[in-house]
Amino acid sequence: MLSTSRLQGAITRSPVARSFGEWQRASSQAFVPLHAHATRAGNFTAKLASFQHTAASAIRIDASAHAVERTPELIAAGGGGMLKFTLQETGRSYLIQGGRELELTPGRLAVYDTSEPYTMVVDDDSSMLIVMLPYARLSAPARDLTGLALGEDGGMADVVAPLLTGLSHRIARQGSVEAGRQDAAGLAALCAHSVGLIDAMCLEQAERDFGGDAIEGSALAAVRATIESKLRDPSLTPATLAQLHFMSLRQLYTIFEPMGVPVATWIRTRRLEEARKEIQDLSLIHI
């Protein structure tokens, strides 16, 4: 059985898959639950190598023609809340999500959302790098950009794509887990820079496509959702909230300005409101 269990700070490889059952298991372990199937007759081979750094995973794939699907049933099984940024290195693929279809040719970048159904069709022998991140890792409203070519027409693709290509080649040429550990610092730095540039690229494109107000609103909504989910967590403070969203305190305060109160006051007020509601609910039980 193929194993792709991910080790923090090390290269993890799958053996070469020669059946769709093997590839489905390998790709589902490396990413999220997926269904793989043939798109043409003939032999099939695929392999992957991944590097895990904090919340980010960088996965290099070399595969023959095939397709993978993320269905509503597989979404219900788990793995939502992630974004997959893909750089097509060789070959050609097609991404279908949210009513959009995008052809991926060498050098092209795209993003898709694991919480929504999608299909990725690999049209011929291809190599690609996928950087998978949780929603909270980005300040940009990247979910609005799914199924679109990223960073083109004067955007940052000409900066981001070469860096991701370098990261992919570095992952591919590592010969073992031990070698990966030795090079972990360099790969970790590349991952961190890649994530920062991906976020900047998406921010630039979202501002160009949707306007600045949409960006600020999206970031504020994400921060408020985190507050609501962690009201019972005594460690929740403006500082920890900023860390969770990978931003500075100053950025957090700026994003929260439309609420009219400081973020610490908002957290305290929401906690008091929830506590008052719980007390009222308890008092009604005894009536």
Secondary structure as UniProt FT lines:
FT   STRAND          11..13
FT   HELIX           20..30
FT   STRAND          35..37
FT   STRAND          46..53
FT   TURN            54..55
FT   STRAND          56..63
FT   STRAND          66..70
FT   HELIX           72..76
FT   STRAND          82..90
FT   STRAND          93..97
FT   TURN            98..99
FT   STRAND          100..104
FT   TURN            106..107
FT   STRAND          109..113
FT   TURN            114..115
FT   STRAND          118..122
FT   STRAND          126..134
FT   HELIX           135..137
FT   HELIX           142..145
FT   TURN            146..147
FT   HELIX           157..173
FT   HELIX           177..182
FT   HELIX           184..210
FT   HELIX           212..229
FT   TURN            230..232
FT   TURN            234..235
FT   HELIX           238..244
FT   TURN            245..246
FT   HELIX           249..256
FT   HELIX           257..259
FT   HELIX           263..285
//
